[in-house]
Amino acid sequence: QVRLVESGGGLVQPGGSLRLSCVASGFDFSIYGMAWHRQAPGQQRELIAGISSSGSTNYADSVKGRFTISRDNAKNTVYLQMSSLKSEDTAVYYCNGGRWGPTFISWGQGTQVTVSS
């Protein structure tokens, strides 16, 4: 079955950087678009960055210019490089299939990102 395992979160100061990873299994990763989503406390989960199977990318306005999504099909892994982090980036970050919206019903456990001084 589909399995998504996110990692790389942590506590970082404002202005800092982090790189998140999501290892996928249970489906043909190379033919799926993928995306990163996040959910802040009390808010709905939102898609923030997507990447097509061929590498085209899209970003939410809130992260454009600061975050970069990439993928390594040989490793079944999608990455999110985050820089110039702000307190409002604090959330649990998840990956899922689909460049523009979630494809799979099941989600991973997510990885917590906390931006605070």
Secondary structure, DSSP 8 states (H G I E B T S, - for coil): --EEEEE--EEE-TT--EEEEEEEESS-GGGS-EEEEEE-TTS--EEEEEE-TTS-EEE-TTTTTTEEEEEEGGGTEEEEEE-S--GGG-EEEEEEE-SSS---S-----EEEEE--
